[in-house]
Structures are given as structure tokens and as C-alpha cells.
């Protein structure tokens, strides 16, 4: 994560949001995507105010092998807020 705190590096991430979440960006419809059987792990911080939990029902329609793990006492940056849980769950998922 040290790379992200170098001067100017965070700006690129913000540009992505500006480009894709602006009124000029093309919206998407669920029919635009084909469901995948690729194993997918979602760790969601229960305190996340950027990504709301309501999306998880929609995600399950497209990620057919979805493992969803809510993480208490964590928000959007749960890898920093709950690193032990994050590391354990990601390592377990990758070993499977």
C-alpha cells in the first residue's frame, strides 16, 4: 500500500471515479453482463458508506460462485481497519 501514498498516486484513482460516475458516463444495465462461475470473494466492511449492502443481491446474480463475508468494525478500507481478518480470509480463499 505504500505505493498509493506516494505523491500523485491517489489522484489516478479519483480520476477513475470522476470518469465513470459522472453524468456523462454511460450507465449499465444488468443485461449487459454475463454471469461468471469464477470464484469471487467479497469482504464488505459493515460500516462502509461508499458501497451499500443492497448491491450484494445483485452481485450474486452475476458472480455465481460468490463468497460474501461481512466484516464488523470496518468500513470501506477494511484491509487497513481489520488487516488480520482481511489477510486471513484472502489467504484462505486463494488457497482453496
PyMOL commands that set and color helices and strands:
alter all, ss='L'
color gray80, all
select helices_A, chain A and resi 2-5+9-20+30-32+55-62+78-81+83-95
alter helices_A, ss='H'
color red, helices_A
select strands_A, chain A and resi 40-45+66-71
alter strands_A, ss='S'
color yellow, strands_A
deselect
rebuild
show_as cartoon
